Amino acid sequence: MSRIGKAPITIPAGVTVKVDGDVITVKGPKGELKQKFNPELQIKIEDGQLTISRPSDDREHRAQHGLYRALIHNMVVGVSTGYRKEMELVGVGYRATATGQVLELSLGYSHAIYIKLPPEVKVEAKTERNKNPLIILESDDKQLLGQVCAKIRSLRKPEPYKGKGIKFVGEVIRRKSGKSASAK
C-alpha cells in the first residue's frame, strides 16, 4: 500500500469537495480548482476526511494512488490557505515593478522584460533601500505558481561565481572560487 496514497486528507471548514465522474472540484475561500483523475480509483468523503483507494496492486494503480492523493491535498491546501513564493533579484541595477498582472523586470539586458501573469496569480514587487528587490507571488494553484516561478527564474538563473540572478528567498547558491592565483 502506498504510504502517501493511504493517508487521509482532512477537509478544513469552509472547503467543499465534489466528485463528478472523473473530475474532482474543490471550492474554498481562496478559489476553486478542478482536477481530472483516473476513474478506476475510488474517492470517498466521510466525516470531513477524504480517502482514496485503488482497485489493484498494478504498477500503474500504485503510482496513480499516491499521485492523485498529493494533487488533491495540494488543491485543498491551496483553496483554504493558498501558496506563496518569494523571489529575490541579486545584482546591481536589477529591478522589478508590478502593475496589475504585468511584471516588468530589468535584469541587466539592453531591454526591459515584461511578463503577463495568469489571473490566478497575484504579484507584488517590493524594493527597499540597501536590500535586494523582492517579487512576491501568491496563488491557490501550487502547480501554476511553480510554473510561473520557474519561468521568471529562467530569465536570469543565479550564477555560481558572483551569485547574481533571480533566486528564491532562503535558497543557498553553491559558490565557486573562480581563477586561482598563479604560484611562482
N, C-alpha and C positions, 0 to 999 in steps of 0.2 A: 504494500500500500504506500502511496506517495505521502511523505511526511507533510509536504506543503498542501497537497490536494485534500487530505483528510481533515485539515484544521478548519473549524467552522469560522464563518465571518460574522461578527456581531454587527447588527444594523443599528446605528445610533438613532436617537429620537429626531424626527423631522426628515428622515430619509425613507423614501418608498422604493421598493424593488418590485418590478413586474416582469414576469416571464411570458412571452407571447411567441409560441412556436420555437424558432431557433434564434430569437432576439431577446436579449435582456435589457431592460430600461431601468436606470437608476436616477431618481429625482431627489434633489435636496436643496438647501438654501443657496448654495453656490451655483447651481445649474442642473442640467440634465444631460446624461450620457447614455449612448446605446452601444451594444456590442453583439455581434453575431457569434454563436458558439456551435459546437458540434451537437446536433440533436440527439445523438446516442448517449450523451452524458445527461444524468438526471439532476435537476436543481430543485431542492426542497427548502421552503421557508417556513420555519416553525419557531414560535416564541422569540422573535427578534433575532434568530440565528439562521444563517443561510449555509447549507451544506451541499456539496457536490459529490456524486457517486458515479463510478464508471461501470459499464456492463461487463467488462472482462479485463484480463491482465495482458492484453495485447500491448505491444511496444507503443503503438500509436495512441491507444487509450490512456496508457500510463503517462505519456508525455503531455497529452492534452489536459489530463486531470489537474496537474499542477499549474499548467499554463493558464487555464481559464479561471482557476481559483485566484491566482495572482492578479489577473486582469480585472476581475470583478471586485477584488479587495481594493485595488487602486482606484476603481470607479467610485466605490463607497467612500473612501477617504477623500477623494477629490471633491465630490459634491457636498461633503459635510464640512471639511476644514480647508481644502484646497492645497495647492502646491506652490512653492515659492523658490526661485533660484536667484542668486545674486552673482553678477559677473563684474570683474574689475578690469579696467583698462590700464595697463602698466606701460608707460613710455612717455617721453617728452612730447608734448603737443597733442596727445591723444585725447579726444573729446567725444562726448555723446550727448545728444539732445533728443528729447521725445516730444512730438507734437501729435496728439491723437494716437493713431495706430501706425504712425511712421516714425522710425528710429533713424536719426542721422548720425553717422559715425565719421570722425576724422581720425584716420589711423596711419598718418604719415605717407599716404599715397598722394599723387598730384591732384586727386579729386576727392570729394566727399562721397560717402556711400550711403544710399537711402534704402532702408528695408521696410516694406509694408508688412506688418504683422497681422495674423489672423484675428478676427474679432473676439475669439475666446481667450486671447492672451492679453493681459493688462501690462503695460510697460511704464516704467518710471526711471528717469535718469537723474542722478544726484551728482553734483560737483561741489566739493568743499575745498577751501584753500589748504594747500600743503598735503592733500590726500589725493589718491588716485580716483578718477571718476568711476561711479558705480552705475550698473544697469540692473534694475530690479524687475524681474518678470514673474507674474502670478497667473495661474490658470487652474481650472478644475480638472483638466485632462493632462495626466502625467506624461503620456506618450507624445502629445503635441508640444508640450513645454520643453521636453528633452530635445525634440527635433529642431525647434526654434533656437534653443541654446547652442546646439551643435552647428547650426548654420551661421550664427553670429560668431562663434569661436573660430570657424573655418576661415573667416576673413583675415585673421591675423593670429595664428597659433603662437603660444608662448615659445620663445626660442631659448635654448639651453645656456647661451653664453652670457647674455645680459638680463634675461628673464622678461624681455619686452613682449607684449602681445595681450590678448584677451584671455583671462583665466577666471575660474570660479573662485569666489571668496573662500579662503581656507585651503585651497589647493596648493600643494607643495611641488615646485618645479625643480627637477634634478638639474643641478648646475654643473657645467664642465669648466675646467680650469683655463682653457684656451692655449695659446702658444706658450711653451715653457722657455725661459731664458736660456740662451746657449752658454754652455760652460767652456771656458778656455783653458 
